[in-house]
Amino acid sequence: MADGTIHQPFSHQPLAIEMLHKFAKFLAACTVLLILAGSLVTSHDAGLSVPDWPTSYGWNMFTFPPSMWVANIFYEHGHRLIGSSVGFLTIVLAGWLWIAEPRRWLRWFGVAALGAVIAQGVLGGLTVKYFLPPAVSTAHAGLAEIFFCMTVAIALFTSPGWNTRAPNASPNQRDSVVDDSSLRALATATTVAIFCQILVGATMRHTGAGLAIPDFPLMFGHLVPDHWNAGIALHFTHRAGALIVAAMVLMTSIAIWLKHTDRVELGQPALLLIIFIIVQATLGALTVLSRRDPWINSLHVVGGAIVLTTSLVISLRTWRAKFDRIEPLRRDRARSAQSALDGPVRPVGGDPQSARIPANLDVDLGTTAQRGGA
């Protein structure tokens, strides 16, 4: 600029980043609604209430008359509409990240989230086309959790709390980032364990093993089942997994409270994680005691997703110091590559304070001048 003022690009303007962060949070909230809708479909055994895909009884999905949204059709068709809406919002988010986000890896992460939601839609269609095969239905449930984690991660990566500790922040801010390798390993292992527990639960739901052990807290009146089959083994694994996950969540929270008592960004989600685990265990027990009441069962599914993403937020925050080390290396490599392409630079017109141009540009300028003179 003539006045020497350098205007910030759109991606660096605080308002733009704030709006992007709010939109990412909105998408994550919509994904919670989508998971609830999908779990209601399974809980009501409504997966084939609309037997065709991508149409709905021959109608375009978006023109299917509301007067026909009756009984279980309401749950299945509603799930499809919510899924389409989330897919559209993900397209917007991916495009917004690509335009406004300066971090290259995060732009591509937005593209990956878009790919995940597209794959999720395809899996949903396959569950209908192939009459709810357990393997495909379980994969559909698992990918839903992964996509939800991706939306929460994007919301975290675009948050003010994350970006005030960015590599270009002040040294004091960078030093304030938690760099605890033991906590990082424990929190990450807890998140992985929760995801595995969710996969076991999804397999149990989609193979009809939800009431394979019909009593609680005992199992056929004993601490351990006195007889076994595939369904009982799967159900028992889910109950045992719940105890393991609860223990790991407690260990992670205690580690945070003992070693990082002043870290609100870790302490608050650790407390929430304990509360969510208690609620989740209660919902799991009520699912059995209520003989799989559809709403209780569905809230249990949503609760698992919330527990997972809460643990994920803790895990990512323990990895924040690693991001600080990796991102400067990427920028330095990019600068080196650009310098190699541009070649050495020299002052224009002999003025050291003037704009600088690549020395190898002389050939292009000279050639152009000669052509112009000719």
N, C-alpha and C positions, 0 to 999 in steps of 0.2 A: 504494500500500500504506500501511497505517496507520503502520508504522514508518519510512516514507520510503524503503524499499528498492525499487529498480527491478529486476525480474528480467529477464534477457536472454530474448528470444524464442528458440524452438527453433532457428531458422536461424542464430543467432549463437553457439550453444554449441559449444565446440571439439570435443567428442566427436561431435556430430552432423555437423559439417563433415568431420571425419576419416573417419567411416564413409561418408559420401557420396563422398569422394575415393577411398577404397578400392574402393567398388562401381563407380565409373567406371573405375578401372584394371582391375577384373575384367572388365567389359564389353569394354574394349579388347582384353584378352587373348583373350577368347572370339571376338572379331571376327577376330583373327589365325587362330584355328583354323577359322573359317568360310571365310576366304580360301583357306586350304590345302585345305579340303574341296572348294571350288568349282574350284580349279585341278586337283585330282586328277580331277574329273569330265571336264574338258576334255582333260587329258593322256591319259586312258584312253578318250577318245571315247565317254563314257558318258552324254552329255546326253539321249539318247532311249532309254536302257535302261529307264526307266519312262515309257511313252508318254502317260500321261494326267496331268492336273493340274486341281484340287488333290488329287484322289484318287491312290492308287497301285494300279494294276491293279484299280480299282473299290473298293478298301478305303479307309476313313478313314486318313489319313496316320499317325495315332498308334496305330492298331490293326493295321497291316500286319504279318503274322506274321514274326518274325525268321528262321524257317525258309526264307523266300523271299528273304532278303537274300543272294543268291548272285551271283558274278561282278560285272559292272559295276553291277548293281542296288544292290549294297552302297554304291558310291560316290555314286550319284545319290540314293538314298533317305536315306543318311546326311547328305548335303548339305542336303536338305530339313529334316530333323529339327534339325540344328544351326542352320539359318537360322531356324526357328520359335522355337528357344530364345533366340537372340540378339534376335529381335523381342520376345519376352516380357520379357527383361531390359531392353530399351530402353523399353518401357512403364513398367516400374518406375522406371527412371532419370528419365524425363520427369516422372512423377508426384512423385517425391522432390524433384527440382529445383523443381517448382512449389510444393511445400509448404514446403521448407526453405531455399531459396536467396533471399537478399534482393535480388540483382541482377536486375532485370527482364529485361534483355537476355539473360542467361544462361538464365533460365527459358524464354524463347521459343526460344533456341538448342536447348534440350532437346526442345522440341516439333518443331523443324525436323529434328532427328536422328530422331525417331520417324517423321516424314513420309518421310524418306529411306529408312528401313528398310522401310516399307510399300511405297514405290515400287519398291524393290529386289526385294521378293517378287513384285510384279506383273510386273516385267520378267523375272524367272526363270520365271514361269508362261508368259509370252508366248514365251520361247525354245522351250518345249516345244510349245505350241499351234501355232506357226508353223514348227516343224521347224528350229530353230537358225539363223534368218536372221543373217548376219554383223553387220548394223547393230545389231540388238537385243542380240545376244550381247556385242558390244563395249560398248554402252551399259550393259549389266548389269555388266560388268567395271569400267568406269569409275566407276559409281555406288558399287560396292563400295569402291573406294579413297576416294571422297569421304566415305562413311559412316565408314570407319575413321579418317580424318582428324578427323571430327567427334567421335568418341568419345575420341580422344587429346586433342583440344583441351579437351573438357569435363574430362577428368582433370587437365589442366594448370591450367585455370581454377579448379578446386577444390582445388589443391594448396597446402600451407602455404607453399612457396617463392613462389608467385604472390600469395597473399593477405597475406603479411607486408609486401608492397609495395603494398598497396591504398591508395586515396586517403586513407583515414582513418588511415594509419600515420604515424609520426613524420616530421618533415621530413628527418632524416638518412637514414631508410630510403627516402624518396621520391627524395632526391638520389642514392642509390646505384644507381638504375635506369639502365641504359645508354640513352642517347639519341644514337645515331649514325646520321644519315640515310643516309650512304653504305653502311654495313653493312646497314642495314634494306633498302635497295633491292637490294643484291646478294643477300642471303639470300632475299628474296621472289622475285626472279627465278630463283634456283636451285631453289626449291621448285616454281615454275610449270614450269620446264624438266623437272624430274623427272616431274611429272604428265603432261606432254605425251609424254615418252618412254614412260611406262607405257601411254598410250593407243595409241601406235604399236605397242608390243609386243602389246597386246591385239588390235589389228586384225590383226596378223601371225598370231597364234595362231588366230583365228577365221576367217581366210581361207585357212588351210593353207599359209602362206608361211614356216613355221618352218624348213624345210630348203630353201628356194628357192635359197640359197647353201650348198652342202653341205660346204664346207671352212672351216677356221679355222687361223690368222689370215688367210691369203690368201683371195681370192675367185675361184674358178675358176683358181687358180694365179697370180693377179695381185693387185696392190694395189687395183685397181678392176675390177669385172666387165667382161669383154670382150663381153658381150651382155646384153640387157635385156628384161624383160617386167614386168608389174605386180607380180608376186610378188617378183622380184629387186629391183625399185626399193624396195618396201616393206621388205624385209629389209635392204637397204643403208642405208636411212634410219634403221633401228633401230640398226645398228652405228655409223653416223656420229653419231647422237644420243647414244650411250653415251659417245663421246669428248668431246662438248660438255658433257654432264652431269658427267663426271669432272673436266673442267677447271674448271667453275663451282664444284663442291664443293671442289676444292683452293683456288681463289681465296677462297672464303668462309672456309674454315678458316684459311688464312694470315692473312687480314684480322683474324680474331678473335685469333689467337695474337700478332700483332704489335701490335695496338692495345688489346687488352683481356686481357692475359695474366693478370690477377688475377681475372677473371670465371669462376668455376668453372661457373656455370650455362650459360655459352656454350662454354667450353673443352672440357668433358667431352663434350657431344654432338657438337662439331666433330671430336674424335678418333674417336668412335664412327662418325660419318658417313664418315670416311676408311676405317675398317676395313670398314664395310658395303659401301662402293663396291667395294673390292678383292674381297670375297667375292662380291658380285653379278656382277662382271665374270668371275670364275672360273666361277661357275655358268652364266653365259651361254655361255661357251666350251665348257663340258662338255655343255651341252644340244645343241650342234651335233655335237661329237665323239662323243657317245653315241647319236646319231641320235634325239634327243628321248626319252631315258629318262624315263618318267612322273614318277618321284620327283624327279629332278634338275630337270626342267622345272617341276614344281610348286613346289619350293623357290626356284627363280628368280623365280617370281611373288610368293611371300611375301617374298623378299628385296627386291624392288622396293617393296612396300608399306612395309616397315620403313625403307628408305632415305628414302622420301617423308615419313613421319611424323617421322623424326629431323630432317630438314631443316625440317619444319613447326614443330617445337618451337623450333628456333633462330630461325626467322622470327618467331614469336609473341613470343618473349622480346625481340627487338629492337624490337617494336612496343609493349612494355609501357609506355613513357613516354607514348605516345599515349593509352592507356587511362586513365592517371592524369589526363590533361587533359580527356578526354571525360566520364568518369563524374561528376566534381563538377558539370559543367554540367547534366547530366541531373537530378541531385538538386536543384540550385537551381531548375530549371524546374518540377520536381514540387512543390517547396515553394511557389513563386510561384503555381502553379495552385491548390494547396490553400488558400493564404491568400486568394486571390480568391474562392473558394467559401465560406470560413468567414466572411469579413468582418473588421472590426476587432475586437479583443478587449479586455476590461476585467477588472479584478479582481472577484471575487465578494465581496459583503459589504463592499466598501471596503478589504479587506485586500490590500495589494500582494503579500504572500507566499503568498496562497491560490491555489488552482487558478484558471486563467483560462478563460473561456468566450467564444465569439463573441458580440459585442454584438447581432447580428441574431437571436440565439436568444431575446431577450426577447419578441419577438412571439409565437413559438411557445409559450413558457412561459406568457405572460400569457393567450393564447387558451385554452390547456389549463386554466389555473386557473379562468377564467371559465366554461368548459364544466363543470368539476367542481362549481363552486358552483351553477350552474343546476340 
